[in-house]
Amino acid sequence: VDGYDAIVERFGEALALDTGSVLIVIDSPGGGVPGVAELADAIYAARSKKPVNVFFSDNGCSAAYWIGSAASSIVVSSTSRIGSIGVVAGMSKQVMPDGNGEVHVEIVSSNAPNKRPDPTDSAGKASIQSTLDAIEQQFIATVARHRGTTQTAVKDDFGQGGTLIGAAAVKAGMVDRVG
C-alpha cells in the first residue's frame, strides 16, 4: 500500500456506513508528506456529510496532526502529545571512503543543479530549506483552516514545532477537549 491509500479506503468505507458519525483513533508520531494533504482534505470535506471525530490516544504529531486537525472535533487523553507542526528532511552525504575505501560520487546534469542540492553548503541548504518551508506553509495554512483560526495563531500558539500535552493543547485551540 502506498502512502495513505489504505486509510483513505477505510475512511470511505466508514463514511458509507449508516451511522451518525465516524470516529478515527490516531496514535502516531507522524509520517510522510505524500498523500497527507489529500487525506486531510477528504476528512475535512466529509464533515459536510456527517460528523468526523478524532481521538488522539497518545501521539497526534506532525502528519498525524495534519490529518486529525481536519476532523469536526478532536478529543485527546490527558497525556496525549499533540502538534509537532513542521517539516523535516534527513539526508546523508558521504565525506569519507566507505568500508571498501570507495567514495560514491553523484554528478548532476548541467541544467539541473538543484536536482541534488548539497546540504553541507549554504546554497544547497538554502534550496532544501526553501522546499521545506513551502511544505510547512501549506501545513500551517491547512491546520488554520481546519481549526478555524489564523496562520499566525498556528505559528505562535500551536507549539512552534514542539508538542503540547492534553489540556495545554485544548487551551491553545489545537484540540477540543480532554476525554
C-alpha positions as CSV (number, residue, x, y, z in Angstrom):
1,V,0.0,0.0,0.0
2,D,1.4,3.4,-1.0
3,G,1.2,6.3,1.4
4,Y,-2.2,6.8,2.9
5,D,-4.2,4.8,0.3
6,A,-5.4,2.2,2.8
7,I,-6.6,4.8,5.3
8,V,-8.4,6.7,2.5
9,E,-10.1,3.4,1.5
10,R,-11.1,2.5,5.1
11,F,-12.3,6.1,5.7
12,G,-14.5,5.9,2.6
13,E,-16.0,2.6,3.9
14,A,-16.7,4.2,7.3
15,L,-18.4,7.2,5.7
16,A,-20.7,4.8,3.7
17,L,-22.0,3.1,6.8
18,D,-25.4,4.1,8.1
19,T,-24.1,5.7,11.2
20,G,-24.4,9.2,12.7
21,S,-20.7,9.9,12.8
22,V,-17.2,8.5,12.1
23,L,-14.6,8.0,14.8
24,I,-10.9,7.9,13.8
25,V,-8.5,6.8,16.5
26,I,-4.9,8.0,15.9
27,D,-1.7,7.3,17.7
28,S,1.2,8.4,15.5
29,P,4.4,10.4,15.8
30,G,3.8,11.5,12.2
31,G,4.6,10.3,8.7
32,G,5.5,11.2,5.2
33,V,4.2,14.1,3.2
34,P,2.9,12.3,0.0
35,G,-0.8,11.9,0.4
36,V,-1.3,13.6,3.7
37,A,-2.9,16.7,2.2
38,E,-5.3,14.6,0.2
39,L,-6.4,12.5,3.2
40,A,-6.9,15.6,5.3
41,D,-8.9,17.2,2.6
42,A,-11.1,14.1,2.3
43,I,-11.8,14.2,6.1
44,Y,-12.5,17.9,6.0
45,A,-14.9,17.5,3.1
46,A,-16.7,14.6,4.8
47,R,-17.7,16.9,7.7
48,S,-20.5,18.2,5.5
49,K,-22.0,14.7,5.3
50,K,-21.6,13.6,8.9
51,P,-19.5,14.5,12.0
52,V,-16.0,13.1,11.8
53,N,-14.4,12.8,15.2
54,V,-10.8,12.1,16.1
55,F,-9.4,10.7,19.3
56,F,-5.6,11.0,19.7
57,S,-5.0,8.2,22.2
58,D,-1.3,9.1,22.7
59,N,0.6,10.9,19.8
60,G,-1.0,13.2,17.4
61,C,2.1,14.7,15.9
62,S,3.3,16.1,12.6
63,A,1.4,14.4,9.7
64,A,-0.9,12.7,12.1
65,Y,-1.9,16.1,13.5
66,W,-2.3,17.5,9.9
67,I,-4.8,14.7,9.3
68,G,-6.6,14.8,12.6
69,S,-7.0,18.6,12.5
70,A,-9.4,18.1,9.6
71,A,-12.0,16.5,11.9
72,S,-15.2,18.0,13.2
73,S,-13.9,17.5,16.7
74,I,-10.8,16.3,18.4
75,V,-10.5,14.6,21.8
76,V,-7.3,13.7,23.5
77,S,-6.2,11.9,26.6
78,S,-4.7,13.9,29.4
79,T,-1.2,12.8,28.4
80,S,-1.5,13.0,24.6
81,R,1.3,14.7,22.8
82,I,-0.1,17.0,20.1
83,G,1.5,19.1,17.4
84,S,5.0,18.9,16.0
85,I,3.8,21.2,13.2
86,G,6.7,21.5,10.8
87,V,8.6,19.6,8.1
88,V,12.0,17.9,8.3
89,A,14.2,16.3,5.8
90,G,17.1,14.0,6.7
91,M,19.8,13.2,4.3
92,S,23.4,12.0,4.3
93,K,26.4,13.0,2.4
94,Q,29.4,10.8,2.1
95,V,32.6,12.7,3.1
96,M,35.0,9.8,3.7
97,P,35.5,6.5,1.9
98,D,33.2,3.6,2.9
99,G,34.4,0.3,4.3
100,N,35.8,-0.7,1.0
101,G,37.7,2.6,0.6
102,E,35.3,3.8,-2.1
103,V,33.8,7.3,-2.3
104,H,30.5,7.4,-4.1
105,V,30.1,10.5,-6.3
106,E,27.0,12.0,-7.9
107,I,27.2,14.2,-10.9
108,V,24.1,16.1,-11.9
109,S,23.4,17.3,-15.4
110,S,24.4,20.8,-16.2
111,N,20.9,22.2,-16.5
112,A,19.6,20.7,-13.2
113,P,22.0,21.9,-10.5
114,N,19.1,21.9,-7.9
115,K,18.3,18.3,-8.5
116,R,20.5,17.2,-5.7
117,P,21.4,20.2,-3.6
118,D,24.4,19.7,-1.3
119,P,23.1,20.1,2.3
120,T,26.6,21.0,3.5
121,D,27.0,24.2,1.6
122,S,25.0,27.4,2.0
123,A,23.3,27.4,-1.4
124,G,22.3,23.7,-1.1
125,K,21.0,24.2,2.4
126,A,19.0,27.3,1.3
127,S,17.4,25.3,-1.6
128,I,16.4,22.5,0.8
129,Q,15.1,25.0,3.4
130,S,13.0,26.7,0.7
131,T,11.3,23.4,-0.2
132,L,10.7,22.5,3.4
133,D,9.3,26.0,4.2
134,A,6.9,25.8,1.2
135,I,5.5,22.5,2.5
136,E,5.3,23.8,6.1
137,Q,3.4,26.9,4.8
138,Q,0.8,24.5,3.3
139,F,0.7,22.6,6.6
140,I,0.1,25.7,8.6
141,A,-2.5,27.1,6.3
142,T,-4.4,23.9,6.2
143,V,-4.4,23.5,10.0
144,A,-5.6,27.1,10.4
145,R,-8.5,26.4,8.0
146,H,-9.3,23.1,9.8
147,R,-9.2,24.6,13.3
148,G,-11.0,27.9,12.3
149,T,-8.1,30.1,13.3
150,T,-5.4,32.2,11.7
151,Q,-2.0,31.1,10.4
152,T,-0.4,33.5,12.9
153,A,-2.2,31.7,15.8
154,V,-0.9,28.3,14.4
155,K,2.6,29.6,14.2
156,D,2.6,31.3,17.6
157,D,0.4,29.2,19.8
158,F,0.5,25.6,18.4
159,G,3.9,24.6,19.8
160,Q,6.3,26.1,17.2
161,G,7.3,22.6,16.1
162,G,7.1,21.2,19.6
163,T,4.2,19.4,21.2
164,L,1.7,20.3,23.8
165,I,0.2,17.9,26.2
166,G,-3.5,17.2,26.8
167,A,-5.1,20.3,28.4
168,A,-2.4,22.6,27.1
169,A,-3.4,21.6,23.6
170,V,-7.0,22.3,24.4
171,K,-6.1,25.8,25.8
172,A,-4.1,26.6,22.6
173,G,-7.1,25.6,20.4
174,M,-5.3,22.6,18.8
175,V,-7.9,20.2,20.0
176,D,-11.4,20.5,21.5
177,R,-11.3,18.6,24.8
178,V,-9.6,16.0,27.1
179,G,-11.7,12.9,27.4
